[in-house]
Amino acid sequence: MSDARYSHTASVLYNGKVLVNGGYNRNIGYLNSAELYNPSAGTWTTTGSMTNARYYHTSSVLPNGKVLVTGGYNGNTNILNSAELYDPATGTWTTTSSMTNSRWYHTASVLSNGKVLVTGGEGVGNISLNNAELYDPATGTWTTTSSMANSRQYHIASVLSNGKVLVTGGYNTSTSLNSAELYDPSTGTWAITNNMNNAREWHSASVLSNGKVLVAGGYNTSTSLNSAEVYDPSTSTWTNTGNMNSARYIHTTSVLSNGKVLVTGGFIGNSLNSAELYDSSTGTWITTGNMTDGRDFHTASVLSNGKLLVTGGWNGATVLNSVELY
């Protein structure tokens, strides 16, 4: 990439290209730069810069093909409530309405109705948030929706096949959480569902081809986890599944075209270059080829050709601009 970066975002656009934006570079600082990866050529080109530098933000591909970026931190005005839109047709960013709440370490989920649900995060004063809000691309406006039962940051939100959103784990200013809750877009309300077997933050969650959700790894107060568990939306229950070969957090998981889940990198006292595959039919993990670079706070994107693109991250000593394909 043109810029080394970590805690950035990567979005697969409808044209197959990958938009990488924002993040942090220790030599430059907080980034507003953006660049595009072309899988057919294997090349990067710079595109328009965001209005605001930001990291620990979110990026969501909307049904109209534009990308909504929300919140984050830029070191100058601290935690952001601003939002902006990237138009792939013009390669430019425009500001849109700001969120009600400034936040970073939050989540953003594109719902089946096209709206975007933003949940939790850390707000002004280092407070974990339980509030949630909805962005309507048709009007470019935000409205508050019901708050979660639990304040949380470093959590994960997964859009289920039934349209509901499952929020898992995270941190609430004092402890790692094992709680989970469901958002119903049709009613705008949250409902508690069964707790995970393990409290975890900085974990990963993947919606499997069978509709179940695989949660893997993470951090629990003082321990890195290699455990994994599966949520069944039809029974609202969690079941332990095979442990990963390596404990890890701040890693990525990606559902491949063959249905297996690929885990890359992460951290357990040092940045990892290891990768492993989860097979939902057997509930087991097997190691696969290592990445060239150890990395955490990186991104992983499944391309239209089935390959996985890993970008940037931190390797314990250096911010990376390197990119690898699996």
C-alpha positions in Angstrom: 0.0 0.0 0.0 1.1 3.6 -0.4 0.7 4.2 3.4 1.6 1.8 6.2 -1.4 1.7 8.5 -3.2 -0.2 11.3 -6.6 0.0 12.9 -7.9 0.9 9.4 -10.8 -0.5 7.5 -11.1 -2.4 4.2 -14.3 -2.7 2.2 -15.0 -4.9 -0.8 -16.8 -2.7 -3.3 -19.5 -3.9 -5.8 -16.9 -3.5 -8.6 -14.6 -6.0 -6.9 -12.0 -3.4 -5.8 -11.1 -3.0 -2.1 -11.2 0.4 -0.5 -8.8 0.8 2.4 -9.0 4.0 4.5 -7.8 5.7 7.6 -5.9 4.1 10.4 -2.7 5.1 12.2 0.9 5.5 11.0 3.5 6.2 13.7 5.5 8.4 11.3 2.6 10.3 9.9 0.0 10.1 12.6 -3.7 9.6 12.2 -4.6 9.1 8.5 -7.3 10.4 6.3 -5.8 8.8 3.2 -7.6 6.1 1.2 -6.5 3.7 -1.6 -8.0 1.1 -3.9 -6.8 -2.4 -4.6 -7.5 -3.8 -8.0 -7.5 -7.7 -7.8 -7.4 -8.2 -11.5 -4.1 -6.1 -11.8 -2.8 -6.7 -8.3 -2.1 -2.9 -7.9 -3.0 -0.1 -5.6 -4.1 3.4 -6.6 -4.7 6.3 -4.3 -8.2 7.8 -4.2 -9.8 10.8 -2.6 -9.0 11.4 1.1 -11.6 11.5 3.8 -12.5 14.8 5.3 -11.4 13.6 8.7 -8.4 11.5 9.8 -9.7 8.6 11.9 -8.9 5.2 13.3 -10.9 2.6 15.1 -13.8 3.8 12.9 -16.2 1.6 10.9 -16.8 1.3 7.1 -20.0 -0.1 5.7 -20.9 -0.8 2.0 -24.4 0.5 1.5 -26.9 -1.1 -1.0 -26.4 1.9 -3.3 -22.6 1.0 -3.5 -21.4 3.9 -1.5 -19.3 3.4 1.7 -20.4 4.9 5.0 -17.6 5.7 7.5 -18.5 6.5 11.1 -16.8 7.8 14.2 -13.3 6.9 15.3 -10.5 8.9 16.8 -8.1 11.4 15.2 -6.0 12.6 18.1 -7.0 16.2 17.5 -10.7 16.6 18.2 -10.5 13.3 20.1 -13.5 11.0 19.6 -15.6 11.7 16.5 -19.3 11.7 15.9 -18.8 12.7 12.2 -19.7 10.4 9.3 -18.9 10.6 5.6 -19.7 8.8 2.4 -17.3 7.5 -0.3 -18.7 7.4 -3.9 -16.7 4.8 -6.0 -18.1 6.4 -9.2 -16.3 9.7 -8.5 -13.6 8.6 -6.0 -14.7 11.4 -3.6 -15.9 11.7 -0.1 -18.8 13.9 1.1 -19.9 14.5 4.7 -23.2 13.3 5.8 -25.1 13.9 9.1 -23.2 13.3 12.3 -24.1 10.6 14.8 -25.8 11.7 18.0 -22.9 10.2 20.0 -19.2 10.4 19.5 -17.7 6.9 19.6 -14.9 4.6 18.6 -14.4 0.9 19.2 -18.0 0.6 18.1 -19.7 -1.6 15.4 -21.7 -0.8 12.3 -24.1 -3.4 10.6 -25.9 -3.0 7.3 -29.5 -4.3 7.9 -31.7 -6.0 5.4 -33.7 -2.8 5.1 -30.6 -0.9 4.0 -30.2 1.1 7.2 -27.0 0.9 9.2 -27.1 0.0 12.9 -24.3 1.5 15.1 -23.8 0.0 18.5 -21.8 0.9 21.7 -18.2 1.8 21.6 -16.2 4.1 23.8 -17.5 7.7 24.2 -16.2 10.9 25.7 -14.8 10.4 29.1 -13.6 6.8 28.4 -17.1 5.6 29.1 -18.4 2.4 27.5 -21.7 3.1 25.7 -24.9 1.1 25.5 -26.7 3.4 23.1 -27.4 2.6 19.4 -28.5 4.6 16.4 -29.6 4.1 12.9 -28.4 5.7 9.6 -30.9 6.0 6.8 -29.1 6.3 3.4 -32.3 7.5 1.8 -32.4 10.6 4.0 -28.8 10.9 5.2 -30.0 11.2 8.7 -29.5 9.4 12.1 -32.2 8.4 14.6 -31.7 6.9 18.0 -33.0 3.4 18.6 -33.3 1.3 21.7 -30.2 1.0 23.9 -28.5 -2.3 24.5 -28.9 -3.9 28.0 -25.1 -3.8 28.4 -22.6 -1.0 27.8 -19.8 -2.5 25.6 -16.8 -1.7 23.5 -14.4 -4.1 21.7 -17.5 -6.2 20.9 -18.7 -7.8 17.6 -22.0 -7.4 15.8 -23.2 -10.1 13.4 -26.2 -9.8 11.0 -28.0 -13.2 11.1 -29.9 -14.8 8.2 -33.2 -13.9 9.9 -32.2 -10.2 9.8 -31.6 -9.8 13.5 -28.2 -8.5 14.8 -26.3 -10.6 17.4 -24.0 -8.6 19.6 -21.4 -10.6 21.6 -19.0 -9.9 24.4 -16.8 -6.8 24.6 -15.6 -4.7 27.6 -17.7 -2.4 29.8 -15.1 -0.2 31.4 -14.3 -2.7 34.1 -14.5 -6.3 32.9 -14.7 -8.6 29.9 -18.3 -9.6 29.0 -19.9 -13.0 28.2 -23.3 -11.5 27.5 -25.0 -11.5 24.2 -28.1 -9.7 22.9 -30.3 -9.5 19.8 -31.5 -6.5 17.9 -34.8 -6.8 16.0 -35.0 -4.2 13.2 -38.7 -4.8 12.8 -39.4 -3.6 16.3 -36.3 -1.5 17.1 -35.8 -3.4 20.3 -33.1 -5.5 22.0 -33.6 -8.8 23.7 -31.1 -10.7 25.9 -30.1 -14.1 24.6 -28.0 -16.8 26.4 -24.5 -15.9 27.6 -21.4 -17.2 25.8 -19.5 -19.9 27.7 -16.5 -17.5 27.9 -16.3 -13.8 28.5 -14.2 -12.3 25.7 -13.3 -9.0 24.0 -11.2 -8.3 20.9 -12.6 -11.7 19.6 -14.0 -12.5 16.2 -17.4 -13.7 15.0 -18.4 -15.2 11.6 -21.8 -16.1 10.3 -21.4 -19.6 8.9 -23.2 -21.0 5.8 -25.5 -22.9 8.0 -26.6 -19.7 9.7 -24.9 -20.4 13.0 -22.3 -17.9 14.4 -18.7 -19.0 15.2 -17.0 -16.9 17.9 -13.3 -17.4 18.3 -10.4 -16.3 20.5 -10.3 -12.9 22.2 -9.1 -11.6 25.5 -10.6 -12.2 29.0 -9.3 -9.7 31.6 -5.8 -11.1 31.7 -5.8 -14.2 29.5 -5.6 -14.7 25.7 -8.1 -17.3 24.5 -7.9 -20.1 22.0 -11.5 -21.3 22.7 -14.3 -21.1 20.2 -18.1 -21.5 20.5 -21.0 -21.6 18.1 -24.4 -19.8 18.5 -27.5 -21.4 17.1 -30.2 -18.8 16.3 -32.9 -21.4 16.2 -32.3 -22.5 19.8 -30.5 -19.3 21.2 -27.8 -21.6 22.7 -24.0 -21.6 22.7 -22.0 -24.8 22.2 -18.3 -25.2 22.6 -16.4 -26.3 19.5 -12.8 -27.2 18.9 -10.1 -24.9 20.2 -7.8 -23.0 17.9 -4.2 -24.2 17.8 -3.1 -20.8 19.0 -4.7 -18.4 21.4 -5.1 -15.0 19.8 -6.9 -11.7 19.9 -7.1 -8.6 17.6 -7.1 -11.2 14.8 -9.4 -11.6 11.8 -11.8 -14.4 10.7 -13.2 -14.7 7.2 -15.7 -17.2 5.7 -14.2 -18.5 2.5 -16.2 -19.6 -0.6 -15.8 -23.3 0.4 -17.5 -22.5 3.7 -14.4 -22.9 5.9 -13.3 -20.1 8.2 -9.8 -18.7 7.9 -8.2 -17.1 11.0 -5.2 -14.8 10.5 -2.7 -13.2 12.8 -3.5 -11.6 16.1 -1.5 -11.1 19.3 -0.5 -13.2 22.3 2.5 -11.3 23.6 3.8 -11.0 20.1 2.2 -10.4 16.7 1.4 -13.7 15.0 1.9 -14.8 11.4 0.1 -18.1 11.9 -3.2 -18.9 10.2 -5.7 -21.8 10.7 -8.9 -23.1 9.2 -12.2 -24.1 10.9 -14.3 -26.8 9.4 -17.9 -26.5 10.6 -18.7 -30.0 9.5 -16.2 -31.5 12.0 -15.9 -28.6 14.5 -12.1 -28.7 14.2 -9.2 -26.4 13.4 -6.2 -27.2 11.2 -3.1 -25.0 10.7 -2.5 -23.7 7.2 0.4 -21.8 5.7 1.8 -18.9 7.7 1.7 -15.3 6.5 5.0 -13.7 5.6 4.5 -11.0 8.3 3.2 -11.3 11.8 0.4 -8.8 12.2 -2.5 -7.6 14.4 -5.0 -4.7 13.9 -4.9 -5.7 10.2 -7.8 -6.3 7.8 -8.9 -9.4 5.8 -11.2 -9.2 2.8 -12.6 -12.1 0.8 -12.3 -11.1 -2.9 -14.7 -12.0 -5.7 -12.1 -14.5 -7.0 -12.2 -16.4 -3.7 -8.8 -15.3 -2.5 -8.3 -13.5 0.8 -6.5 -10.1 0.9 -4.8 -9.2 4.1 -3.6 -5.6 4.5 -1.4 -3.6 6.9 -1.4 -4.0 10.6 1.2 -3.8 13.4 3.9 -6.4 13.9 5.1 -5.4 17.3 7.7 -3.0 16.1 6.6 -1.5 12.8 3.4 -0.3 11.1 3.0 -2.4 8.0 2.2 -1.4 4.4 2.7 -5.0 3.2 -0.2 -7.0 1.7 -0.6 -10.7 1.2 -3.0 -13.0 -0.6 -4.2 -16.4 0.5 
